[in-house]
């Protein structure tokens, strides 16, 4: 999904070899990231609904919903606590 002007990044990311316009995929990924961030950090139920609605997406998708034991609304922040003994 990278444009032709994207150069190889250590052999990991290269420009795609297809001839189709990748703009629709760029928009799709941008929307997914925006909805994901809003779901996780803002507890936005509408954004979460968009992530779980394949009919709202511009490309063919297969949805998999796995919150790994967590549930919405999510709360931002880190709960990991550590201490250093001197």
N, C-alpha and C positions, 0 to 999 in steps of 0.2 A: 504494500500500500504506500510505499515511499515514492516520491516523485523522482524523475530521472536525474535531477541535480543533487540528489542525496548520494554522498560517497560512502564507501565501505567504512564502517566503524569497527576496526579490529576484526573484520570478518564476520561480525554479528549482524549488522544491519546494512542491507544493500538496497538499491533501487529495484522495484519490481520489474519483472520481465514482460508483463502483460501490456496490451495496447489499449486497454479500457481506461476511461477517466476514473481516477481514484478519488476525486473530490467527494463523491457520495460517501465513501468509506471514511475519509477524513472527518466529514461532518458527523457521521455515525459515532465514531470513536470519541470525538469531542463532546457530543451529547451524553454518551455513556459516562465519561469521566465527570462531567458536570453534575449529572444526576447522582453518581456514586458519592462524590464529595458532599453534596447537599444532604444525602441520606445519612451519611456517617457523622458529619460534623454539625449539621443543622437539625437533624431529626425530621427532615422534610418528608412527610408521608406521600405527597404528590410525586416527588422525585423517585421515591421507592416504587410507587405504582408504575411509573414510566419504565423503570428497570425491569419490571415483571410483566410488561405488556408488549408482546411481539408485534401486535398489529400497529403499534405506534412507531415502529422502526422502519427506516427506509430501505433496509437490505434484509435478505432472508437470514433468520437467526434461529438458533435452538437455545431455549432458556433452561438454565439449571439454577435453582434457588437452594443454596446451602449456606446457612449462616453459622455453621460450625458451632452449634450449641447456643448461639446468641439470638436475641430477638430485638426487633425494633420497638420503640424508638431507641436508637443508640445514643450513648452519652460520650461526648468527646472528652479526651484527657487520658492521661496515663495513670494507671493504678499500681504500677510496679514500684516498689519501694526497695531501696538498698541502703546499706550503711557500710562505712569503711572504718575498720578498727585500726588504730595507730599504736 
